[in-house]
């Protein structure tokens, strides 16, 4: 095996040397076949001569005086554009939400001025023999209800004396608004009284004596007539017969 390997290496070396020799021979043959470069030809002589001719000398010329540049006409200045006024600033912030408003009950118009009674008539009216039924009715009442009825009687008599053109016969103290009845006082802000088949607004304040239960002070105000279209909503009738039906 070793002898065979040595013979193989010798064969490879011999083949490589022979290949190199063949390539060198081929390159040399190509170089010999290329044409030889010829020397460059000399340029022809045209025989042209160049002569320098001097310029004739003349009188010296004076330089022209320098002229100042003529002033250019002043150009009109451009009128500066008027400054534009800034556009008005518009507040684009969202408006604040409006708070919810709860419905308010219609207010009873306040009187221009209460008239304070200089004289009181309820005690005198009850002393009349014809008021026997009224006296007996008041004895059956107690507390705030008795005070309210006594002040209603005083109100009807005050209107009769202050307004001779009227004939009040019935009073509804809570027709337009609830009344206020305290221990010794009654305040009616939305009352109504009937006169000659028509209803009118009335307000009054009544003070009573705690011991005797008699009216001690009274002030009132007679308002305008109540439209007939509003009577039914406040349980107001033209006469007692219609109320009984």
C-alpha positions as a Markdown table, in Angstrom:
| # | Residue | x | y | z |
|---|---|---|---|---|
| 1 | Unk | 0.0 | 0.0 | 0.0 |
| 2 | Unk | 2.8 | 2.5 | 0.8 |
| 3 | Unk | 4.4 | 1.8 | -2.6 |
| 4 | Unk | 1.3 | 2.4 | -4.5 |
| 5 | Unk | 0.7 | 5.8 | -2.7 |
| 6 | Unk | 4.2 | 6.9 | -3.6 |
| 7 | Unk | 3.8 | 6.1 | -7.2 |
| 8 | Unk | 0.5 | 8.1 | -7.2 |
| 9 | Unk | 2.1 | 11.2 | -5.9 |
| 10 | Unk | 4.9 | 11.0 | -8.4 |
| 11 | Unk | 2.3 | 10.8 | -11.2 |
| 12 | Unk | 0.5 | 13.9 | -10.0 |
| 13 | Unk | 3.7 | 16.0 | -9.9 |
| 14 | Unk | 4.7 | 15.0 | -13.3 |
| 15 | Unk | 1.3 | 15.9 | -14.8 |
| 16 | Unk | 1.2 | 19.3 | -13.2 |
| 17 | Unk | 4.7 | 20.2 | -14.7 |
| 18 | Unk | 3.6 | 19.1 | -18.2 |
| 19 | Unk | 0.4 | 21.2 | -18.0 |
| 20 | Unk | 2.4 | 24.3 | -17.0 |
| 21 | Unk | 4.8 | 23.9 | -19.8 |
| 22 | Unk | 2.1 | 23.6 | -22.4 |
| 23 | Unk | 0.3 | 26.8 | -21.2 |
| 24 | Unk | 3.6 | 28.8 | -21.2 |
| 25 | Unk | 4.3 | 27.7 | -24.8 |
| 26 | Unk | 0.8 | 28.7 | -26.0 |
| 27 | Unk | 1.1 | 32.2 | -24.4 |
| 28 | Unk | 4.5 | 32.8 | -26.1 |
| 29 | Unk | 3.2 | 31.8 | -29.5 |
| 30 | Unk | 0.3 | 34.3 | -29.2 |
| 31 | Unk | 2.7 | 37.1 | -28.3 |
| 32 | Unk | 4.8 | 36.3 | -31.4 |
| 33 | Unk | 1.8 | 36.4 | -33.7 |
| 34 | Unk | 0.7 | 39.9 | -32.6 |
| 35 | Unk | 1.7 | 42.8 | -35.2 |
| 36 | Unk | 4.6 | 45.0 | -34.3 |
| 37 | Unk | 3.8 | 48.7 | -33.5 |
| 38 | Unk | 5.0 | 51.2 | -36.2 |
| 39 | Unk | 6.7 | 54.5 | -35.3 |
| 40 | Unk | 4.6 | 57.6 | -35.6 |
| 41 | Unk | 4.8 | 59.6 | -38.8 |
| 42 | Unk | 6.3 | 63.2 | -38.7 |
| 43 | Unk | 3.8 | 66.1 | -39.0 |
| 44 | Unk | 3.9 | 68.0 | -42.4 |
| 45 | Unk | 5.6 | 71.5 | -42.3 |
| 46 | Unk | 3.2 | 74.1 | -43.7 |
| 47 | Unk | 5.9 | 76.8 | -43.9 |
| 48 | Unk | 3.7 | 79.6 | -42.3 |
| 49 | Unk | 5.6 | 82.5 | -40.7 |
| 50 | Unk | 4.1 | 84.7 | -38.0 |
| 51 | Unk | 5.1 | 88.5 | -38.1 |
| 52 | Unk | 4.2 | 90.9 | -35.2 |
| 53 | Unk | 3.1 | 94.3 | -36.5 |
| 54 | Unk | 3.5 | 97.2 | -33.9 |
| 55 | Unk | 0.5 | 99.6 | -33.4 |
| 56 | Unk | 1.0 | 103.2 | -34.7 |
| 57 | Unk | 1.7 | 105.8 | -32.0 |
| 58 | Unk | -0.9 | 108.7 | -31.9 |
| 59 | Unk | -1.7 | 111.6 | -29.6 |
| 60 | Unk | -2.7 | 110.5 | -26.3 |
| 61 | Unk | -6.4 | 110.5 | -25.8 |
| 62 | Unk | -7.7 | 112.2 | -22.7 |
| 63 | Unk | -10.1 | 110.2 | -20.7 |
| 64 | Unk | -13.6 | 111.5 | -20.5 |
| 65 | Unk | -14.6 | 113.1 | -17.3 |
| 66 | Unk | -16.6 | 110.8 | -15.1 |
| 67 | Unk | -20.2 | 111.9 | -15.0 |
| 68 | Unk | -22.2 | 111.7 | -11.8 |
| 69 | Unk | -25.1 | 109.5 | -12.2 |
| 70 | Unk | -28.3 | 111.4 | -12.7 |
| 71 | Unk | -30.6 | 111.1 | -9.7 |
| 72 | Unk | -33.5 | 108.8 | -10.4 |
| 73 | Unk | -36.9 | 110.2 | -9.7 |
| 74 | Unk | -38.1 | 109.4 | -6.3 |
| 75 | Unk | -40.5 | 106.5 | -6.4 |
| 76 | Unk | -43.7 | 107.1 | -4.5 |
| 77 | Unk | -43.6 | 105.2 | -1.3 |
| 78 | Unk | -46.0 | 102.4 | -1.1 |
| 79 | Unk | -48.8 | 103.1 | 1.2 |
| 80 | Unk | -48.6 | 100.8 | 4.1 |
| 81 | Unk | -51.7 | 98.7 | 4.3 |
| 82 | Unk | -53.9 | 99.5 | 7.2 |
| 83 | Unk | -53.5 | 97.1 | 10.0 |
| 84 | Unk | -56.3 | 94.7 | 10.0 |
| 85 | Unk | -58.4 | 94.8 | 13.1 |
| 86 | Unk | -58.3 | 91.5 | 15.0 |
| 87 | Unk | -61.4 | 89.5 | 14.7 |
| 88 | Unk | -63.6 | 89.6 | 17.8 |
| 89 | Unk | -62.9 | 86.8 | 20.1 |
| 90 | Unk | -65.9 | 84.6 | 20.5 |
| 91 | Unk | -66.1 | 82.6 | 23.6 |
| 92 | Unk | -66.8 | 79.1 | 22.4 |
| 93 | Unk | -66.8 | 77.6 | 25.8 |
| 94 | Unk | -69.9 | 75.6 | 26.4 |
| 95 | Unk | -72.4 | 77.3 | 28.4 |
| 96 | Unk | -73.0 | 76.3 | 31.7 |
| 97 | Unk | -75.9 | 73.9 | 32.1 |
| 98 | Unk | -78.9 | 75.6 | 33.4 |
| 99 | Unk | -80.1 | 74.3 | 36.8 |
| 100 | Unk | -83.4 | 72.5 | 36.9 |
| 101 | Unk | -86.2 | 74.8 | 38.1 |
| 102 | Unk | -88.8 | 73.2 | 40.2 |
| 103 | Unk | -92.3 | 74.4 | 39.5 |
| 104 | Unk | -93.6 | 77.0 | 41.9 |
| 105 | Unk | -97.1 | 77.3 | 42.9 |
| 106 | Unk | -98.8 | 80.5 | 41.7 |
| 107 | Unk | -98.4 | 83.3 | 44.2 |
| 108 | Unk | -101.3 | 85.2 | 45.5 |
| 109 | Unk | -100.9 | 88.9 | 44.6 |
| 110 | Unk | -99.9 | 91.0 | 47.5 |
| 111 | Unk | -102.2 | 93.8 | 48.4 |
| 112 | Unk | -101.1 | 97.4 | 47.8 |
| 113 | Unk | -101.9 | 98.3 | 51.3 |
| 114 | Unk | -103.9 | 96.8 | 54.2 |
| 115 | Unk | -106.6 | 98.9 | 55.8 |
| 116 | Unk | -106.5 | 98.8 | 59.5 |
| 117 | Unk | -110.0 | 98.8 | 61.0 |
| 118 | Unk | -110.6 | 101.6 | 63.4 |
| 119 | Unk | -113.7 | 99.9 | 64.8 |
| 120 | Unk | -114.5 | 96.2 | 65.4 |
| 121 | Unk | -118.1 | 94.9 | 64.7 |
| 122 | Unk | -118.1 | 91.1 | 65.4 |
| 123 | Unk | -119.0 | 91.5 | 69.1 |
| 124 | Unk | -121.9 | 93.9 | 68.3 |
| 125 | Unk | -123.2 | 91.7 | 65.5 |
| 126 | Unk | -123.3 | 88.6 | 67.8 |
| 127 | Unk | -125.1 | 90.6 | 70.4 |
| 128 | Unk | -128.0 | 91.3 | 68.0 |
| 129 | Unk | -131.0 | 89.0 | 68.7 |
| 130 | Unk | -131.1 | 88.1 | 65.1 |
| 131 | Unk | -127.7 | 86.5 | 65.4 |
| 132 | Unk | -128.9 | 83.9 | 68.0 |
| 133 | Unk | -128.1 | 81.0 | 65.6 |
| 134 | Unk | -124.6 | 82.3 | 64.9 |
| 135 | Unk | -123.9 | 82.5 | 68.7 |
| 136 | Unk | -125.1 | 78.9 | 69.2 |
| 137 | Unk | -123.0 | 77.7 | 66.3 |
| 138 | Unk | -119.8 | 79.4 | 67.7 |
| 139 | Unk | -120.4 | 77.7 | 71.1 |
| 140 | Unk | -120.2 | 74.3 | 69.4 |
| 141 | Unk | -116.8 | 75.1 | 68.0 |
| 142 | Unk | -113.5 | 75.3 | 69.8 |
| 143 | Unk | -109.9 | 76.4 | 69.2 |
| 144 | Unk | -108.7 | 77.4 | 65.8 |
| 145 | Unk | -112.1 | 76.7 | 64.0 |
| 146 | Unk | -114.0 | 79.1 | 66.3 |
| 147 | Unk | -111.3 | 81.8 | 65.8 |
| 148 | Unk | -111.5 | 81.4 | 62.0 |
| 149 | Unk | -115.3 | 81.7 | 62.0 |
| 150 | Unk | -115.3 | 84.7 | 64.3 |
| 151 | Unk | -112.7 | 86.4 | 62.1 |
| 152 | Unk | -114.8 | 85.6 | 58.9 |
| 153 | Unk | -117.8 | 87.3 | 60.6 |
| 154 | Unk | -115.6 | 90.4 | 61.3 |
| 155 | Unk | -114.4 | 90.5 | 57.7 |
| 156 | Unk | -117.9 | 90.4 | 56.2 |
| 157 | Unk | -119.0 | 93.3 | 58.5 |
| 158 | Unk | -115.9 | 95.3 | 57.7 |
| 159 | Unk | -116.5 | 95.0 | 53.9 |
| 160 | Unk | -120.2 | 95.9 | 54.4 |
| 161 | Unk | -119.2 | 99.1 | 56.2 |
| 162 | Unk | -116.2 | 100.1 | 54.0 |
| 163 | Unk | -118.0 | 99.3 | 50.7 |
| 164 | Unk | -121.7 | 100.4 | 50.8 |
| 165 | Unk | -122.0 | 99.3 | 47.1 |
| 166 | Unk | -121.5 | 95.7 | 48.1 |
| 167 | Unk | -123.7 | 93.2 | 50.0 |
| 168 | Unk | -121.4 | 90.4 | 51.1 |
| 169 | Unk | -123.2 | 87.4 | 52.3 |
| 170 | Unk | -120.7 | 84.5 | 52.2 |
| 171 | Unk | -116.9 | 84.2 | 52.7 |
| 172 | Unk | -114.6 | 81.3 | 51.7 |
| 173 | Unk | -111.3 | 82.0 | 53.6 |
| 174 | Unk | -109.4 | 79.2 | 51.7 |
| 175 | Unk | -110.8 | 79.6 | 48.2 |
| 176 | Unk | -107.5 | 80.7 | 46.5 |
| 177 | Unk | -104.9 | 79.8 | 49.0 |
| 178 | Unk | -104.8 | 78.0 | 52.5 |
| 179 | Unk | -105.3 | 80.2 | 55.5 |
| 180 | Unk | -103.0 | 80.4 | 58.5 |
| 181 | Unk | -104.6 | 79.9 | 61.9 |
| 182 | Unk | -102.4 | 80.3 | 65.0 |
| 183 | Unk | -103.1 | 80.4 | 68.7 |
| 184 | Unk | -104.5 | 83.9 | 68.8 |
| 185 | Unk | -104.3 | 85.0 | 65.2 |
| 186 | Unk | -105.8 | 84.3 | 61.8 |
| 187 | Unk | -104.2 | 85.2 | 58.4 |
| 188 | Unk | -106.1 | 84.8 | 55.1 |
| 189 | Unk | -104.1 | 85.4 | 52.0 |
| 190 | Unk | -106.4 | 83.9 | 49.3 |
| 191 | Unk | -109.9 | 84.4 | 50.5 |
| 192 | Unk | -113.0 | 85.2 | 48.5 |
| 193 | Unk | -116.4 | 86.7 | 49.4 |
| 194 | Unk | -119.6 | 86.8 | 47.4 |
| 195 | Unk | -121.6 | 89.9 | 46.8 |
| 196 | Unk | -124.7 | 90.1 | 44.5 |
| 197 | Unk | -123.9 | 86.8 | 42.9 |
| 198 | Unk | -120.2 | 87.7 | 42.1 |
| 199 | Unk | -117.0 | 86.7 | 43.9 |
| 200 | Unk | -114.1 | 89.0 | 44.9 |
| 201 | Unk | -110.6 | 88.5 | 46.3 |
| 202 | Unk | -110.0 | 89.4 | 49.9 |
| 203 | Unk | -107.1 | 89.2 | 52.3 |
| 204 | Unk | -107.1 | 90.0 | 56.0 |
| 205 | Unk | -105.3 | 89.6 | 59.3 |
| 206 | Unk | -107.2 | 89.1 | 62.5 |
| 207 | Unk | -105.9 | 89.1 | 66.2 |
| 208 | Unk | -108.0 | 87.7 | 69.1 |
| 209 | Unk | -107.9 | 87.9 | 72.9 |
| 210 | Unk | -106.7 | 84.7 | 74.5 |
| 211 | Unk | -109.0 | 85.2 | 77.5 |
| 212 | Unk | -112.3 | 86.3 | 76.1 |
| 213 | Unk | -111.9 | 85.0 | 72.6 |
| 214 | Unk | -113.0 | 88.3 | 71.1 |
| 215 | Unk | -111.5 | 90.1 | 68.1 |
| 216 | Unk | -108.9 | 92.7 | 69.2 |
| 217 | Unk | -107.4 | 93.9 | 65.8 |
| 218 | Unk | -108.3 | 93.6 | 62.2 |
| 219 | Unk | -106.7 | 94.7 | 58.8 |
| 220 | Unk | -108.0 | 93.8 | 55.4 |
| 221 | Unk | -107.7 | 94.4 | 51.6 |
| 222 | Unk | -110.5 | 94.0 | 49.0 |
| 223 | Unk | -109.2 | 92.8 | 45.7 |
| 224 | Unk | -110.6 | 92.5 | 42.2 |
| 225 | Unk | -113.5 | 90.4 | 41.0 |
| 226 | Unk | -112.7 | 86.7 | 40.3 |
| 227 | Unk | -113.5 | 85.7 | 36.7 |
| 228 | Unk | -116.5 | 83.4 | 36.4 |
| 229 | Unk | -114.4 | 80.9 | 34.4 |
| 230 | Unk | -112.3 | 80.3 | 37.6 |
| 231 | Unk | -115.2 | 79.7 | 40.0 |
| 232 | Unk | -115.6 | 76.0 | 39.4 |
| 233 | Unk | -111.9 | 75.3 | 40.0 |
| 234 | Unk | -112.3 | 76.9 | 43.5 |
| 235 | Unk | -115.7 | 75.6 | 44.4 |
| 236 | Unk | -117.4 | 79.0 | 44.1 |
| 237 | Unk | -121.1 | 79.2 | 43.2 |
| 238 | Unk | -123.3 | 82.0 | 42.3 |
| 239 | Unk | -126.0 | 81.2 | 45.0 |
| 240 | Unk | -126.6 | 78.8 | 47.8 |
| 241 | Unk | -129.3 | 76.9 | 45.8 |
| 242 | Unk | -126.7 | 75.9 | 43.2 |
| 243 | Unk | -124.4 | 74.7 | 45.9 |
| 244 | Unk | -127.1 | 72.4 | 47.4 |
| 245 | Unk | -127.7 | 70.7 | 44.0 |
